């Protein structure tokens, strides 16, 4: 996974956890604006989320942040 995407995921998850608590959920769409301004990065996130790790549509932000920080 590109470092840019890793940084974005950790940043978004951190902000959501601080704003809404430890149990807040996210989908991979949370890391992108409502427009498709970076399709390569979006597909990388979708592949990591769906194909590689077979995650549900919504997962706990804390779990995703930990996975990314662990290099998974």
mmCIF file of the N, C-alpha and C atoms, coordinates in Angstrom:
data_MODEL
# 
_entry.id   MODEL 
# 
loop_
_atom_site.group_PDB 
_atom_site.id 
_atom_site.type_symbol 
_atom_site.label_atom_id 
_atom_site.label_alt_id 
_atom_site.label_comp_id 
_atom_site.label_asym_id 
_atom_site.label_entity_id 
_atom_site.label_seq_id 
_atom_site.pdbx_PDB_ins_code 
_atom_site.Cartn_x 
_atom_site.Cartn_y 
_atom_site.Cartn_z 
_atom_site.occupancy 
_atom_site.B_iso_or_equiv 
_atom_site.pdbx_formal_charge 
_atom_site.auth_seq_id 
_atom_site.auth_comp_id 
_atom_site.auth_asym_id 
_atom_site.auth_atom_id 
_atom_site.pdbx_PDB_model_num 
ATOM 1   N N  . UNK A 1 1  ? 0.849   -1.170 0.000  1.00 0.00 ? 1  UNK A N  1 
ATOM 2   C CA . UNK A 1 1  ? 0.000   0.000  0.000  1.00 0.00 ? 1  UNK A CA 1 
ATOM 3   C C  . UNK A 1 1  ? 0.903   1.246  0.000  1.00 0.00 ? 1  UNK A C  1 
ATOM 4   N N  . UNK A 1 2  ? 0.546   2.203  -0.826 1.00 0.00 ? 2  UNK A N  1 
ATOM 5   C CA . UNK A 1 2  ? 1.315   3.446  -0.901 1.00 0.00 ? 2  UNK A CA 1 
ATOM 6   C C  . UNK A 1 2  ? 1.293   4.174  0.441  1.00 0.00 ? 2  UNK A C  1 
ATOM 7   N N  . UNK A 1 3  ? 2.393   4.825  0.760  1.00 0.00 ? 3  UNK A N  1 
ATOM 8   C CA . UNK A 1 3  ? 2.486   5.555  2.022  1.00 0.00 ? 3  UNK A CA 1 
ATOM 9   C C  . UNK A 1 3  ? 1.437   6.654  2.099  1.00 0.00 ? 3  UNK A C  1 
ATOM 10  N N  . UNK A 1 4  ? 1.142   7.287  0.991  1.00 0.00 ? 4  UNK A N  1 
ATOM 11  C CA . UNK A 1 4  ? 0.107   8.329  0.959  1.00 0.00 ? 4  UNK A CA 1 
ATOM 12  C C  . UNK A 1 4  ? -1.231  7.795  1.459  1.00 0.00 ? 4  UNK A C  1 
ATOM 13  N N  . UNK A 1 5  ? -1.582  6.594  1.018  1.00 0.00 ? 5  UNK A N  1 
ATOM 14  C CA . UNK A 1 5  ? -2.833  5.988  1.440  1.00 0.00 ? 5  UNK A CA 1 
ATOM 15  C C  . UNK A 1 5  ? -2.775  5.597  2.913  1.00 0.00 ? 5  UNK A C  1 
ATOM 16  N N  . UNK A 1 6  ? -1.674  5.014  3.341  1.00 0.00 ? 6  UNK A N  1 
ATOM 17  C CA . UNK A 1 6  ? -1.513  4.656  4.756  1.00 0.00 ? 6  UNK A CA 1 
ATOM 18  C C  . UNK A 1 6  ? -1.695  5.884  5.640  1.00 0.00 ? 6  UNK A C  1 
ATOM 19  N N  . UNK A 1 7  ? -1.043  6.970  5.267  1.00 0.00 ? 7  UNK A N  1 
ATOM 20  C CA . UNK A 1 7  ? -1.142  8.205  6.053  1.00 0.00 ? 7  UNK A CA 1 
ATOM 21  C C  . UNK A 1 7  ? -2.579  8.713  6.097  1.00 0.00 ? 7  UNK A C  1 
ATOM 22  N N  . UNK A 1 8  ? -3.242  8.667  4.959  1.00 0.00 ? 8  UNK A N  1 
ATOM 23  C CA . UNK A 1 8  ? -4.629  9.151  4.872  1.00 0.00 ? 8  UNK A CA 1 
ATOM 24  C C  . UNK A 1 8  ? -5.542  8.309  5.761  1.00 0.00 ? 8  UNK A C  1 
ATOM 25  N N  . UNK A 1 9  ? -5.383  6.995  5.713  1.00 0.00 ? 9  UNK A N  1 
ATOM 26  C CA . UNK A 1 9  ? -6.224  6.099  6.511  1.00 0.00 ? 9  UNK A CA 1 
ATOM 27  C C  . UNK A 1 9  ? -6.022  6.361  8.007  1.00 0.00 ? 9  UNK A C  1 
ATOM 28  N N  . UNK A 1 10 ? -4.771  6.440  8.441  1.00 0.00 ? 10 UNK A N  1 
ATOM 29  C CA . UNK A 1 10 ? -4.482  6.671  9.861  1.00 0.00 ? 10 UNK A CA 1 
ATOM 30  C C  . UNK A 1 10 ? -5.037  8.024  10.292 1.00 0.00 ? 10 UNK A C  1 
ATOM 31  N N  . UNK A 1 11 ? -4.862  9.042  9.462  1.00 0.00 ? 11 UNK A N  1 
ATOM 32  C CA . UNK A 1 11 ? -5.351  10.384 9.792  1.00 0.00 ? 11 UNK A CA 1 
ATOM 33  C C  . UNK A 1 11 ? -6.873  10.407 9.923  1.00 0.00 ? 11 UNK A C  1 
ATOM 34  N N  . UNK A 1 12 ? -7.574  9.844  8.953  1.00 0.00 ? 12 UNK A N  1 
ATOM 35  C CA . UNK A 1 12 ? -9.043  9.842  8.971  1.00 0.00 ? 12 UNK A CA 1 
ATOM 36  C C  . UNK A 1 12 ? -9.557  9.027  10.155 1.00 0.00 ? 12 UNK A C  1 
ATOM 37  N N  . UNK A 1 13 ? -8.985  7.863  10.381 1.00 0.00 ? 13 UNK A N  1 
ATOM 38  C CA . UNK A 1 13 ? -9.423  7.033  11.507 1.00 0.00 ? 13 UNK A CA 1 
ATOM 39  C C  . UNK A 1 13 ? -9.189  7.738  12.840 1.00 0.00 ? 13 UNK A C  1 
ATOM 40  N N  . UNK A 1 14 ? -8.040  8.381  12.988 1.00 0.00 ? 14 UNK A N  1 
ATOM 41  C CA . UNK A 1 14 ? -7.731  9.106  14.219 1.00 0.00 ? 14 UNK A CA 1 
ATOM 42  C C  . UNK A 1 14 ? -8.752  10.205 14.464 1.00 0.00 ? 14 UNK A C  1 
ATOM 43  N N  . UNK A 1 15 ? -9.058  10.973 13.431 1.00 0.00 ? 15 UNK A N  1 
ATOM 44  C CA . UNK A 1 15 ? -10.028 12.065 13.568 1.00 0.00 ? 15 UNK A CA 1 
ATOM 45  C C  . UNK A 1 15 ? -11.419 11.540 13.909 1.00 0.00 ? 15 UNK A C  1 
ATOM 46  N N  . UNK A 1 16 ? -11.830 10.463 13.272 1.00 0.00 ? 16 UNK A N  1 
ATOM 47  C CA . UNK A 1 16 ? -13.152 9.907  13.541 1.00 0.00 ? 16 UNK A CA 1 
ATOM 48  C C  . UNK A 1 16 ? -13.238 9.350  14.964 1.00 0.00 ? 16 UNK A C  1 
ATOM 49  N N  . UNK A 1 17 ? -12.189 8.689  15.420 1.00 0.00 ? 17 UNK A N  1 
ATOM 50  C CA . UNK A 1 17 ? -12.166 8.150  16.778 1.00 0.00 ? 17 UNK A CA 1 
ATOM 51  C C  . UNK A 1 17 ? -12.235 9.286  17.796 1.00 0.00 ? 17 UNK A C  1 
ATOM 52  N N  . UNK A 1 18 ? -11.476 10.334 17.563 1.00 0.00 ? 18 UNK A N  1 
ATOM 53  C CA . UNK A 1 18 ? -11.497 11.480 18.486 1.00 0.00 ? 18 UNK A CA 1 
ATOM 54  C C  . UNK A 1 18 ? -12.857 12.155 18.506 1.00 0.00 ? 18 UNK A C  1 
ATOM 55  N N  . UNK A 1 19 ? -13.508 12.228 17.354 1.00 0.00 ? 19 UNK A N  1 
ATOM 56  C CA . UNK A 1 19 ? -14.795 12.918 17.261 1.00 0.00 ? 19 UNK A CA 1 
ATOM 57  C C  . UNK A 1 19 ? -15.969 12.085 17.767 1.00 0.00 ? 19 UNK A C  1 
ATOM 58  N N  . UNK A 1 20 ? -15.920 10.756 17.510 1.00 0.00 ? 20 UNK A N  1 
ATOM 59  C CA . UNK A 1 20 ? -17.103 9.937  17.776 1.00 0.00 ? 20 UNK A CA 1 
ATOM 60  C C  . UNK A 1 20 ? -16.863 8.758  18.717 1.00 0.00 ? 20 UNK A C  1 
ATOM 61  N N  . UNK A 1 21 ? -15.640 8.577  19.158 1.00 0.00 ? 21 UNK A N  1 
ATOM 62  C CA . UNK A 1 21 ? -15.358 7.518  20.117 1.00 0.00 ? 21 UNK A CA 1 
ATOM 63  C C  . UNK A 1 21 ? -14.763 6.267  19.499 1.00 0.00 ? 21 UNK A C  1 
ATOM 64  N N  . UNK A 1 22 ? -14.349 5.385  20.375 1.00 0.00 ? 22 UNK A N  1 
ATOM 65  C CA . UNK A 1 22 ? -13.628 4.159  19.998 1.00 0.00 ? 22 UNK A CA 1 
ATOM 66  C C  . UNK A 1 22 ? -14.437 3.185  19.148 1.00 0.00 ? 22 UNK A C  1 
ATOM 67  N N  . UNK A 1 23 ? -15.748 3.304  19.169 1.00 0.00 ? 23 UNK A N  1 
ATOM 68  C CA . UNK A 1 23 ? -16.570 2.319  18.459 1.00 0.00 ? 23 UNK A CA 1 
ATOM 69  C C  . UNK A 1 23 ? -17.034 2.796  17.084 1.00 0.00 ? 23 UNK A C  1 
ATOM 70  N N  . UNK A 1 24 ? -16.559 3.945  16.634 1.00 0.00 ? 24 UNK A N  1 
ATOM 71  C CA . UNK A 1 24 ? -16.986 4.481  15.343 1.00 0.00 ? 24 UNK A CA 1 
ATOM 72  C C  . UNK A 1 24 ? -16.544 3.549  14.208 1.00 0.00 ? 24 UNK A C  1 
ATOM 73  N N  . UNK A 1 25 ? -17.428 3.401  13.231 1.00 0.00 ? 25 UNK A N  1 
ATOM 74  C CA . UNK A 1 25 ? -17.129 2.570  12.077 1.00 0.00 ? 25 UNK A CA 1 
ATOM 75  C C  . UNK A 1 25 ? -16.774 3.406  10.856 1.00 0.00 ? 25 UNK A C  1 
ATOM 76  N N  . UNK A 1 26 ? -16.043 2.789  9.924  1.00 0.00 ? 26 UNK A N  1 
ATOM 77  C CA . UNK A 1 26 ? -15.691 3.441  8.663  1.00 0.00 ? 26 UNK A CA 1 
ATOM 78  C C  . UNK A 1 26 ? -15.793 2.423  7.535  1.00 0.00 ? 26 UNK A C  1 
ATOM 79  N N  . UNK A 1 27 ? -15.931 2.939  6.329  1.00 0.00 ? 27 UNK A N  1 
ATOM 80  C CA . UNK A 1 27 ? -15.765 2.122  5.137  1.00 0.00 ? 27 UNK A CA 1 
ATOM 81  C C  . UNK A 1 27 ? -14.589 2.709  4.380  1.00 0.00 ? 27 UNK A C  1 
ATOM 82  N N  . UNK A 1 28 ? -14.116 2.028  3.352  1.00 0.00 ? 28 UNK A N  1 
ATOM 83  C CA . UNK A 1 28 ? -12.955 2.556  2.642  1.00 0.00 ? 28 UNK A CA 1 
ATOM 84  C C  . UNK A 1 28 ? -13.281 3.849  1.906  1.00 0.00 ? 28 UNK A C  1 
ATOM 85  N N  . UNK A 1 29 ? -14.559 4.112  1.685  1.00 0.00 ? 29 UNK A N  1 
ATOM 86  C CA . UNK A 1 29 ? -14.957 5.373  1.053  1.00 0.00 ? 29 UNK A CA 1 
ATOM 87  C C  . UNK A 1 29 ? -14.657 6.575  1.956  1.00 0.00 ? 29 UNK A C  1 
ATOM 88  N N  . UNK A 1 30 ? -14.523 6.374  3.251  1.00 0.00 ? 30 UNK A N  1 
ATOM 89  C CA . UNK A 1 30 ? -14.283 7.470  4.191  1.00 0.00 ? 30 UNK A CA 1 
ATOM 90  C C  . UNK A 1 30 ? -12.951 8.173  3.931  1.00 0.00 ? 30 UNK A C  1 
ATOM 91  N N  . UNK A 1 31 ? -12.064 7.531  3.196  1.00 0.00 ? 31 UNK A N  1 
ATOM 92  C CA . UNK A 1 31 ? -10.740 8.076  2.971  1.00 0.00 ? 31 UNK A CA 1 
ATOM 93  C C  . UNK A 1 31 ? -10.652 8.925  1.713  1.00 0.00 ? 31 UNK A C  1 
ATOM 94  N N  . UNK A 1 32 ? -11.797 9.148  1.070  1.00 0.00 ? 32 UNK A N  1 
ATOM 95  C CA . UNK A 1 32 ? -11.822 9.870  -0.196 1.00 0.00 ? 32 UNK A CA 1 
ATOM 96  C C  . UNK A 1 32 ? -12.939 10.898 -0.208 1.00 0.00 ? 32 UNK A C  1 
ATOM 97  N N  . UNK A 1 33 ? -12.754 11.944 -1.009 1.00 0.00 ? 33 UNK A N  1 
ATOM 98  C CA . UNK A 1 33 ? -13.793 12.954 -1.204 1.00 0.00 ? 33 UNK A CA 1 
ATOM 99  C C  . UNK A 1 33 ? -14.952 12.317 -1.966 1.00 0.00 ? 33 UNK A C  1 
ATOM 100 N N  . UNK A 1 34 ? -16.047 13.017 -2.057 1.00 0.00 ? 34 UNK A N  1 
ATOM 101 C CA . UNK A 1 34 ? -17.218 12.494 -2.764 1.00 0.00 ? 34 UNK A CA 1 
ATOM 102 C C  . UNK A 1 34 ? -17.048 12.460 -4.272 1.00 0.00 ? 34 UNK A C  1 
ATOM 103 N N  . UNK A 1 35 ? -15.895 12.872 -4.750 1.00 0.00 ? 35 UNK A N  1 
ATOM 104 C CA . UNK A 1 35 ? -15.628 12.776 -6.177 1.00 0.00 ? 35 UNK A CA 1 
ATOM 105 C C  . UNK A 1 35 ? -14.437 11.849 -6.388 1.00 0.00 ? 35 UNK A C  1 
ATOM 106 N N  . UNK A 1 36 ? -14.373 11.248 -7.526 1.00 0.00 ? 36 UNK A N  1 
ATOM 107 C CA . UNK A 1 36 ? -13.329 10.282 -7.832 1.00 0.00 ? 36 UNK A CA 1 
ATOM 108 C C  . UNK A 1 36 ? -12.106 11.022 -8.381 1.00 0.00 ? 36 UNK A C  1 
ATOM 109 N N  . UNK A 1 37 ? -11.382 11.704 -7.488 1.00 0.00 ? 37 UNK A N  1 
ATOM 110 C CA . UNK A 1 37 ? -10.242 12.501 -7.926 1.00 0.00 ? 37 UNK A CA 1 
ATOM 111 C C  . UNK A 1 37 ? -8.930  11.724 -7.954 1.00 0.00 ? 37 UNK A C  1 
ATOM 112 N N  . UNK A 1 38 ? -8.915  10.513 -7.414 1.00 0.00 ? 38 UNK A N  1 
ATOM 113 C CA . UNK A 1 38 ? -7.718  9.684  -7.445 1.00 0.00 ? 38 UNK A CA 1 
ATOM 114 C C  . UNK A 1 38 ? -8.133  8.221  -7.576 1.00 0.00 ? 38 UNK A C  1 
ATOM 115 N N  . UNK A 1 39 ? -8.530  7.796  -8.790 1.00 0.00 ? 39 UNK A N  1 
ATOM 116 C CA . UNK A 1 39 ? -9.040  6.434  -8.967 1.00 0.00 ? 39 UNK A CA 1 
ATOM 117 C C  . UNK A 1 39 ? -8.019  5.343  -8.649 1.00 0.00 ? 39 UNK A C  1 
ATOM 118 N N  . UNK A 1 40 ? -6.750  5.608  -8.855 1.00 0.00 ? 40 UNK A N  1 
ATOM 119 C CA . UNK A 1 40 ? -5.725  4.600  -8.569 1.00 0.00 ? 40 UNK A CA 1 
ATOM 120 C C  . UNK A 1 40 ? -5.666  4.323  -7.066 1.00 0.00 ? 40 UNK A C  1 
ATOM 121 N N  . UNK A 1 41 ? -5.658  5.391  -6.273 1.00 0.00 ? 41 UNK A N  1 
ATOM 122 C CA . UNK A 1 41 ? -5.615  5.230  -4.824 1.00 0.00 ? 41 UNK A CA 1 
ATOM 123 C C  . UNK A 1 41 ? -6.912  4.606  -4.291 1.00 0.00 ? 41 UNK A C  1 
ATOM 124 N N  . UNK A 1 42 ? -8.046  4.999  -4.868 1.00 0.00 ? 42 UNK A N  1 
ATOM 125 C CA . UNK A 1 42 ? -9.329  4.430  -4.479 1.00 0.00 ? 42 UNK A CA 1 
ATOM 126 C C  . UNK A 1 42 ? -9.352  2.923  -4.743 1.00 0.00 ? 42 UNK A C  1 
ATOM 127 N N  . UNK A 1 43 ? -8.875  2.507  -5.900 1.00 0.00 ? 43 UNK A N  1 
ATOM 128 C CA . UNK A 1 43 ? -8.849  1.079  -6.218 1.00 0.00 ? 43 UNK A CA 1 
ATOM 129 C C  . UNK A 1 43 ? -7.876  0.320  -5.319 1.00 0.00 ? 43 UNK A C  1 
ATOM 130 N N  . UNK A 1 44 ? -6.787  0.964  -4.960 1.00 0.00 ? 44 UNK A N  1 
ATOM 131 C CA . UNK A 1 44 ? -5.836  0.336  -4.042 1.00 0.00 ? 44 UNK A CA 1 
ATOM 132 C C  . UNK A 1 44 ? -6.491  0.106  -2.685 1.00 0.00 ? 44 UNK A C  1 
ATOM 133 N N  . UNK A 1 45 ? -7.220  1.111  -2.195 1.00 0.00 ? 45 UNK A N  1 
ATOM 134 C CA . UNK A 1 45 ? -7.924  0.974  -0.921 1.00 0.00 ? 45 UNK A CA 1 
ATOM 135 C C  . UNK A 1 45 ? -8.995  -0.105 -1.004 1.00 0.00 ? 45 UNK A C  1 
ATOM 136 N N  . UNK A 1 46 ? -9.750  -0.105 -2.092 1.00 0.00 ? 46 UNK A N  1 
ATOM 137 C CA . UNK A 1 46 ? -10.815 -1.105 -2.262 1.00 0.00 ? 46 UNK A CA 1 
ATOM 138 C C  . UNK A 1 46 ? -10.240 -2.515 -2.338 1.00 0.00 ? 46 UNK A C  1 
ATOM 139 N N  . UNK A 1 47 ? -9.158  -2.687 -3.046 1.00 0.00 ? 47 UNK A N  1 
ATOM 140 C CA . UNK A 1 47 ? -8.522  -4.001 -3.168 1.00 0.00 ? 47 UNK A CA 1 
ATOM 141 C C  . UNK A 1 47 ? -8.011  -4.475 -1.816 1.00 0.00 ? 47 UNK A C  1 
ATOM 142 N N  . UNK A 1 48 ? -7.353  -3.585 -1.081 1.00 0.00 ? 48 UNK A N  1 
ATOM 143 C CA . UNK A 1 48 ? -6.834  -3.929 0.245  1.00 0.00 ? 48 UNK A CA 1 
ATOM 144 C C  . UNK A 1 48 ? -7.975  -4.339 1.164  1.00 0.00 ? 48 UNK A C  1 
ATOM 145 N N  . UNK A 1 49 ? -9.057  -3.569 1.122  1.00 0.00 ? 49 UNK A N  1 
ATOM 146 C CA . UNK A 1 49 ? -10.201 -3.759 2.020  1.00 0.00 ? 49 UNK A CA 1 
ATOM 147 C C  . UNK A 1 49 ? -10.994 -5.015 1.660  1.00 0.00 ? 49 UNK A C  1 
ATOM 148 N N  . UNK A 1 50 ? -11.357 -5.133 0.393  1.00 0.00 ? 50 UNK A N  1 
ATOM 149 C CA . UNK A 1 50 ? -12.292 -6.178 -0.036 1.00 0.00 ? 50 UNK A CA 1 
ATOM 150 C C  . UNK A 1 50 ? -11.584 -7.479 -0.413 1.00 0.00 ? 50 UNK A C  1 
ATOM 151 N N  . UNK A 1 51 ? -10.624 -7.373 -1.303 1.00 0.00 ? 51 UNK A N  1 
ATOM 152 C CA . UNK A 1 51 ? -9.991  -8.580 -1.841 1.00 0.00 ? 51 UNK A CA 1 
ATOM 153 C C  . UNK A 1 51 ? -8.937  -9.164 -0.902 1.00 0.00 ? 51 UNK A C  1 
ATOM 154 N N  . UNK A 1 52 ? -8.060  -8.304 -0.390 1.00 0.00 ? 52 UNK A N  1 
ATOM 155 C CA . UNK A 1 52 ? -6.965  -8.797 0.443  1.00 0.00 ? 52 UNK A CA 1 
ATOM 156 C C  . UNK A 1 52 ? -7.435  -9.253 1.818  1.00 0.00 ? 52 UNK A C  1 
ATOM 157 N N  . UNK A 1 53 ? -8.237  -8.422 2.485  1.00 0.00 ? 53 UNK A N  1 
ATOM 158 C CA . UNK A 1 53 ? -8.612  -8.710 3.872  1.00 0.00 ? 53 UNK A CA 1 
ATOM 159 C C  . UNK A 1 53 ? -10.059 -9.153 4.065  1.00 0.00 ? 53 UNK A C  1 
ATOM 160 N N  . UNK A 1 54 ? -10.859 -9.108 2.993  1.00 0.00 ? 54 UNK A N  1 
ATOM 161 C CA . UNK A 1 54 ? -12.253 -9.566 3.043  1.00 0.00 ? 54 UNK A CA 1 
ATOM 162 C C  . UNK A 1 54 ? -13.022 -8.942 4.217  1.00 0.00 ? 54 UNK A C  1 
ATOM 163 N N  . UNK A 1 55 ? -12.854 -7.627 4.365  1.00 0.00 ? 55 UNK A N  1 
ATOM 164 C CA . UNK A 1 55 ? -13.508 -6.907 5.452  1.00 0.00 ? 55 UNK A CA 1 
ATOM 165 C C  . UNK A 1 55 ? -14.959 -6.614 5.097  1.00 0.00 ? 55 UNK A C  1 
ATOM 166 N N  . UNK A 1 56 ? -15.790 -6.443 6.113  1.00 0.00 ? 56 UNK A N  1 
ATOM 167 C CA . UNK A 1 56 ? -17.174 -6.025 5.915  1.00 0.00 ? 56 UNK A CA 1 
ATOM 168 C C  . UNK A 1 56 ? -17.189 -4.593 5.394  1.00 0.00 ? 56 UNK A C  1 
ATOM 169 N N  . UNK A 1 57 ? -18.356 -4.165 4.897  1.00 0.00 ? 57 UNK A N  1 
ATOM 170 C CA . UNK A 1 57 ? -18.457 -2.806 4.360  1.00 0.00 ? 57 UNK A CA 1 
ATOM 171 C C  . UNK A 1 57 ? -18.055 -1.776 5.412  1.00 0.00 ? 57 UNK A C  1 
ATOM 172 N N  . UNK A 1 58 ? -18.550 -1.928 6.644  1.00 0.00 ? 58 UNK A N  1 
ATOM 173 C CA . UNK A 1 58 ? -18.156 -1.045 7.740  1.00 0.00 ? 58 UNK A CA 1 
ATOM 174 C C  . UNK A 1 58 ? -17.359 -1.843 8.749  1.00 0.00 ? 58 UNK A C  1 
ATOM 175 N N  . UNK A 1 59 ? -16.248 -1.273 9.171  1.00 0.00 ? 59 UNK A N  1 
ATOM 176 C CA . UNK A 1 59 ? -15.398 -1.861 10.212 1.00 0.00 ? 59 UNK A CA 1 
ATOM 177 C C  . UNK A 1 59 ? -15.080 -0.772 11.224 1.00 0.00 ? 59 UNK A C  1 
ATOM 178 N N  . UNK A 1 60 ? -14.660 -1.165 12.383 1.00 0.00 ? 60 UNK A N  1 
ATOM 179 C CA . UNK A 1 60 ? -14.279 -0.197 13.406 1.00 0.00 ? 60 UNK A CA 1 
ATOM 180 C C  . UNK A 1 60 ? -13.030 0.561  12.951 1.00 0.00 ? 60 UNK A C  1 
ATOM 181 N N  . UNK A 1 61 ? -13.054 1.873  13.094 1.00 0.00 ? 61 UNK A N  1 
ATOM 182 C CA . UNK A 1 61 ? -11.915 2.706  12.702 1.00 0.00 ? 61 UNK A CA 1 
ATOM 183 C C  . UNK A 1 61 ? -10.659 2.285  13.468 1.00 0.00 ? 61 UNK A C  1 
ATOM 184 N N  . UNK A 1 62 ? -10.839 1.928  14.724 1.00 0.00 ? 62 UNK A N  1 
ATOM 185 C CA . UNK A 1 62 ? -9.709  1.504  15.551 1.00 0.00 ? 62 UNK A CA 1 
ATOM 186 C C  . UNK A 1 62 ? -9.026  0.269  14.946 1.00 0.00 ? 62 UNK A C  1 
ATOM 187 N N  . UNK A 1 63 ? -9.820  -0.682 14.498 1.00 0.00 ? 63 UNK A N  1 
ATOM 188 C CA . UNK A 1 63 ? -9.287  -1.913 13.889 1.00 0.00 ? 63 UNK A CA 1 
ATOM 189 C C  . UNK A 1 63 ? -8.515  -1.592 12.612 1.00 0.00 ? 63 UNK A C  1 
ATOM 190 N N  . UNK A 1 64 ? -9.094  -0.748 11.751 1.00 0.00 ? 64 UNK A N  1 
ATOM 191 C CA . UNK A 1 64 ? -8.453  -0.409 10.480 1.00 0.00 ? 64 UNK A CA 1 
ATOM 192 C C  . UNK A 1 64 ? -7.149  0.331  10.738 1.00 0.00 ? 64 UNK A C  1 
ATOM 193 N N  . UNK A 1 65 ? -7.172  1.268  11.654 1.00 0.00 ? 65 UNK A N  1 
ATOM 194 C CA . UNK A 1 65 ? -5.961  2.032  11.985 1.00 0.00 ? 65 UNK A CA 1 
ATOM 195 C C  . UNK A 1 65 ? -4.859  1.084  12.480 1.00 0.00 ? 65 UNK A C  1 
ATOM 196 N N  . UNK A 1 66 ? -5.219  0.155  13.352 1.00 0.00 ? 66 UNK A N  1 
ATOM 197 C CA . UNK A 1 66 ? -4.237  -0.798 13.872 1.00 0.00 ? 66 UNK A CA 1 
ATOM 198 C C  . UNK A 1 66 ? -3.679  -1.684 12.760 1.00 0.00 ? 66 UNK A C  1 
ATOM 199 N N  . UNK A 1 67 ? -4.536  -2.124 11.854 1.00 0.00 ? 67 UNK A N  1 
ATOM 200 C CA . UNK A 1 67 ? -4.081  -2.958 10.743 1.00 0.00 ? 67 UNK A CA 1 
ATOM 201 C C  . UNK A 1 67 ? -3.078  -2.216 9.871  1.00 0.00 ? 67 UNK A C  1 
ATOM 202 N N  . UNK A 1 68 ? -3.397  -0.980 9.537  1.00 0.00 ? 68 UNK A N  1 
ATOM 203 C CA . UNK A 1 68 ? -2.514  -0.180 8.684  1.00 0.00 ? 68 UNK A CA 1 
ATOM 204 C C  . UNK A 1 68 ? -1.192  0.100  9.389  1.00 0.00 ? 68 UNK A C  1 
ATOM 205 N N  . UNK A 1 69 ? -1.257  0.457  10.651 1.00 0.00 ? 69 UNK A N  1 
ATOM 206 C CA . UNK A 1 69 ? -0.028  0.732  11.394 1.00 0.00 ? 69 UNK A CA 1 
ATOM 207 C C  . UNK A 1 69 ? 0.837   -0.514 11.566 1.00 0.00 ? 69 UNK A C  1 
ATOM 208 N N  . UNK A 1 70 ? 0.212   -1.685 11.548 1.00 0.00 ? 70 UNK A N  1 
ATOM 209 C CA . UNK A 1 70 ? 0.951   -2.952 11.663 1.00 0.00 ? 70 UNK A CA 1 
ATOM 210 C C  . UNK A 1 70 ? 1.535   -3.390 10.321 1.00 0.00 ? 70 UNK A C  1 
ATOM 211 N N  . UNK A 1 71 ? 1.182   -2.671 9.263  1.00 0.00 ? 71 UNK A N  1 
ATOM 212 C CA . UNK A 1 71 ? 1.714   -3.006 7.944  1.00 0.00 ? 71 UNK A CA 1 
ATOM 213 C C  . UNK A 1 71 ? 0.967   -4.099 7.231  1.00 0.00 ? 71 UNK A C  1 
ATOM 214 N N  . UNK A 1 72 ? -0.249  -4.376 7.658  1.00 0.00 ? 72 UNK A N  1 
ATOM 215 C CA . UNK A 1 72 ? -1.047  -5.409 7.010  1.00 0.00 ? 72 UNK A CA 1 
ATOM 216 C C  . UNK A 1 72 ? -1.651  -4.917 5.711  1.00 0.00 ? 72 UNK A C  1 
# 
